[in-house]
């Protein structure tokens, strides 16, 4: 019996370590994918190293701003750069939320390729006014394929990805605001609390015929880095 007990404990330890390793690998993969989408492309041969061994990465080239009369039209420019991984995502099927001021605009939208592939896109634009008409030029995007298999539940996923939330501020139209967003297929997102604060809004939309819930914080108030956020949510 003692041997059996020890054997069970040993197996449990092995399974726990395996699960933690898989979860860790998943987080690292997501982080690298996210950062890769920010970096886009670079030529390592252009890295400069001086005689003291100090190195400098050159600025990444981004396309010139191309203005259009609507945000939807602006998405059709520089598709090979912004939508290289998922070309179909430059097409807007459903607008989920738009933020806009005199300088910037951000649009979150749902995009559909076919019955198997759908996505959520965060897109930010520079705004200018010409002859009384507002025009928009695409500056940045974040592409997420929706409806796939998720290893962890929504709460665990949020906690694992929390270190990346500080990067999301780039989609705020107001400098200095801590903008955070996400999307899950459960109405329980209405119970999310980050640093004791509820989402600014939760918006329902459909993905592959099922309800999906987009949530966001327009400006989360906290002095902590996002990796230290206290995150809570009721689970199913």
C-alpha positions as CSV (number, residue, x, y, z in Angstrom):
1,X,0.0,0.0,0.0
2,X,2.9,2.4,0.8
3,X,4.4,1.7,-2.6
4,X,1.1,2.4,-4.2
5,X,0.7,5.7,-2.3
6,X,4.2,6.8,-3.3
7,X,3.6,5.8,-6.9
8,X,0.4,7.9,-7.0
9,X,2.2,10.9,-5.5
10,X,5.0,10.5,-8.0
11,X,2.6,10.3,-11.0
12,X,0.7,13.4,-9.7
13,X,3.9,15.4,-9.4
14,X,4.9,14.4,-12.9
15,X,1.5,15.4,-14.3
16,X,1.6,18.7,-12.4
17,X,5.1,19.5,-13.8
18,X,4.0,18.6,-17.3
19,X,0.9,20.8,-17.2
20,X,2.9,23.7,-15.9
21,X,5.5,23.3,-18.6
22,X,2.8,23.2,-21.3
23,X,1.1,26.3,-19.9
24,X,4.4,28.1,-19.7
25,X,5.3,27.2,-23.3
26,X,1.9,28.4,-24.4
27,X,2.4,31.8,-22.6
28,X,5.9,32.2,-24.1
29,X,4.6,31.3,-27.6
30,X,1.8,33.9,-27.3
31,X,4.2,36.5,-26.1
32,X,6.6,35.9,-28.9
33,X,3.8,35.9,-31.4
34,X,2.5,39.2,-30.0
35,X,5.9,40.8,-30.0
36,X,6.6,39.5,-33.5
37,X,3.4,41.2,-34.7
38,X,4.7,44.5,-33.2
39,X,8.2,44.1,-34.6
40,X,7.0,43.1,-38.1
41,X,10.1,42.4,-40.1
42,X,13.7,43.4,-39.6
43,X,17.1,42.7,-41.3
44,X,19.5,41.5,-38.7
45,X,22.4,42.4,-40.9
46,X,21.6,46.1,-40.2
47,X,22.3,45.8,-36.5
48,X,25.2,48.2,-35.7
49,X,28.0,47.2,-33.2
50,X,30.6,49.7,-32.2
51,X,34.2,48.9,-31.3
52,X,33.3,48.7,-27.6
53,X,30.7,45.9,-28.3
54,X,27.7,48.1,-27.8
55,X,24.9,47.3,-30.3
56,X,22.0,49.1,-31.6
57,X,18.9,47.8,-33.5
58,X,17.8,50.2,-36.3
59,X,14.3,51.6,-36.4
60,X,11.9,49.2,-38.0
61,X,10.6,50.6,-41.3
62,X,6.8,51.2,-41.4
63,X,4.8,52.1,-44.4
64,X,3.9,55.8,-45.1
65,X,0.5,56.8,-43.9
66,X,-2.1,56.5,-46.6
67,X,-5.3,58.5,-45.8
68,X,-8.8,57.5,-46.9
69,X,-12.3,58.9,-46.2
70,X,-13.3,55.9,-44.0
71,X,-11.6,53.6,-41.6
72,X,-12.8,50.6,-43.7
73,X,-11.2,52.0,-46.8
74,X,-7.9,52.8,-45.0
75,X,-7.7,49.1,-44.1
76,X,-7.3,48.2,-47.7
77,X,-3.8,49.9,-48.0
78,X,-0.6,48.2,-47.0
79,X,-2.3,44.8,-46.6
80,X,0.9,42.9,-47.2
81,X,2.5,44.7,-44.2
82,X,-0.3,44.9,-41.6
83,X,-2.2,41.7,-42.5
84,X,0.6,39.5,-43.8
85,X,-0.3,36.6,-41.5
86,X,-4.1,36.8,-42.1
87,X,-4.9,38.7,-45.3
88,X,-8.6,38.2,-45.0
89,X,-8.7,40.2,-41.8
90,X,-8.5,43.6,-43.5
91,X,-12.2,43.1,-44.4
92,X,-14.8,44.4,-41.9
93,X,-17.8,42.2,-41.3
94,X,-19.1,43.7,-38.0
95,X,-17.9,46.8,-36.2
96,X,-17.8,46.0,-32.5
97,X,-16.6,49.3,-31.0
98,X,-15.1,52.6,-32.3
99,X,-13.2,55.3,-30.3
100,X,-12.4,58.6,-31.9
101,X,-11.0,62.1,-31.2
102,X,-9.4,64.8,-33.4
103,X,-6.1,63.0,-33.6
104,X,-6.7,59.2,-33.4
105,X,-9.4,56.6,-34.0
106,X,-9.5,52.9,-32.9
107,X,-11.9,50.4,-34.3
108,X,-12.4,46.9,-33.1
109,X,-14.2,44.6,-35.6
110,X,-15.1,41.1,-36.4
111,X,-14.0,39.6,-39.7
112,X,-14.9,36.4,-41.4
113,X,-13.1,34.3,-44.0
114,X,-15.3,31.2,-44.1
115,X,-17.1,28.8,-41.8
116,X,-13.8,27.8,-40.2
117,X,-11.9,31.0,-39.8
118,X,-13.0,34.2,-38.1
119,X,-11.1,36.9,-36.3
120,X,-11.1,39.9,-34.0
121,X,-9.1,42.9,-35.1
122,X,-7.9,45.9,-33.2
123,X,-7.0,48.7,-35.6
124,X,-5.7,52.2,-34.8
125,X,-5.7,55.2,-37.2
126,X,-4.2,58.6,-37.5
127,X,-6.9,61.2,-38.1
128,X,-6.7,64.4,-40.1
129,X,-9.2,66.9,-41.4
130,X,-9.0,68.2,-45.0
131,X,-11.5,70.7,-46.3
132,X,-13.8,69.9,-43.5
133,X,-13.7,66.1,-44.2
134,X,-12.1,63.7,-41.7
135,X,-9.6,61.2,-43.2
136,X,-8.0,58.1,-41.6
137,X,-4.6,56.3,-42.1
138,X,-3.9,52.9,-40.6
139,X,-1.1,52.9,-38.0
140,X,-1.3,49.6,-36.1
141,X,-3.3,46.4,-35.9
142,X,-3.5,43.4,-33.6
143,X,-5.0,40.2,-35.2
144,X,-6.6,37.4,-33.3
145,X,-8.2,34.3,-34.8
146,X,-11.3,33.4,-32.9
147,X,-13.2,30.2,-32.0
148,X,-10.2,27.9,-31.6
149,X,-9.4,25.5,-28.8
150,X,-8.4,27.2,-25.5
151,X,-6.3,25.2,-23.1
152,X,-7.2,27.3,-20.0
153,X,-10.5,28.8,-18.8
154,X,-11.1,32.6,-19.3
155,X,-9.9,33.5,-15.8
156,X,-6.7,31.5,-16.0
157,X,-6.0,32.8,-19.5
158,X,-6.4,36.4,-18.3
159,X,-3.9,35.8,-15.5
160,X,-1.4,34.1,-17.8
161,X,-1.6,36.9,-20.3
162,X,-1.6,39.8,-17.8
163,X,2.0,40.8,-18.5
164,X,1.0,41.6,-22.0
165,X,-1.8,44.0,-21.0
166,X,0.6,47.0,-20.7
167,X,1.2,46.7,-24.5
168,X,-2.5,47.2,-25.2
169,X,-2.3,50.9,-24.3
170,X,-1.2,51.6,-27.9
171,X,-4.8,51.2,-28.9
172,X,-6.0,54.0,-26.6
173,X,-6.8,57.3,-28.4
174,X,-5.7,59.2,-25.2
175,X,-2.1,59.3,-24.3
176,X,-1.4,57.8,-20.9
177,X,-4.6,55.8,-20.6
178,X,-4.3,52.2,-19.6
179,X,-6.5,50.6,-22.2
180,X,-7.1,46.9,-21.9
181,X,-9.4,44.6,-23.9
182,X,-10.3,41.0,-24.6
183,X,-13.0,38.6,-25.8
184,X,-14.4,35.4,-24.4
185,X,-17.3,33.1,-25.2
186,X,-18.9,33.4,-21.8
187,X,-21.3,35.9,-20.3
188,X,-19.3,35.6,-17.1
189,X,-16.9,38.3,-18.5
190,X,-19.5,40.8,-17.0
191,X,-18.1,39.8,-13.6
192,X,-14.5,40.5,-14.4
193,X,-12.6,42.6,-11.8
194,X,-9.1,43.9,-12.5
195,X,-7.7,45.8,-9.6
196,X,-11.2,45.8,-8.2
197,X,-12.6,47.6,-11.2
198,X,-15.3,46.3,-13.7
199,X,-14.9,46.6,-17.4
200,X,-16.0,49.9,-19.0
201,X,-18.3,48.0,-21.3
202,X,-19.1,44.4,-22.4
203,X,-20.4,44.0,-26.0
204,X,-22.0,40.9,-27.3
205,X,-21.4,39.7,-30.9
206,X,-21.4,36.3,-32.7
207,X,-18.5,34.1,-33.7
208,X,-19.2,30.9,-35.6
209,X,-22.9,31.1,-34.6
210,X,-22.1,31.4,-30.9
211,X,-22.2,34.4,-28.5
212,X,-18.9,36.1,-27.9
213,X,-18.3,38.9,-25.4
214,X,-15.9,41.7,-26.1
215,X,-14.8,43.6,-23.0
216,X,-12.6,46.6,-22.4
217,X,-11.3,49.1,-19.9
218,X,-11.0,52.5,-21.3
219,X,-8.6,53.6,-18.6
220,X,-7.8,51.2,-15.8
221,X,-6.5,53.0,-12.7
222,X,-3.5,51.3,-11.1
223,X,0.1,52.1,-10.4
224,X,1.1,48.4,-10.8
225,X,2.6,46.8,-13.9
226,X,0.0,44.6,-15.5
227,X,2.0,41.5,-14.5
228,X,1.0,42.3,-10.9
229,X,-2.7,42.9,-11.5
230,X,-5.2,41.3,-9.2
231,X,-7.7,39.6,-11.6
232,X,-11.0,38.0,-10.6
233,X,-14.0,36.6,-12.5
234,X,-16.8,34.2,-11.7
235,X,-16.3,30.9,-13.4
236,X,-18.9,28.7,-15.1
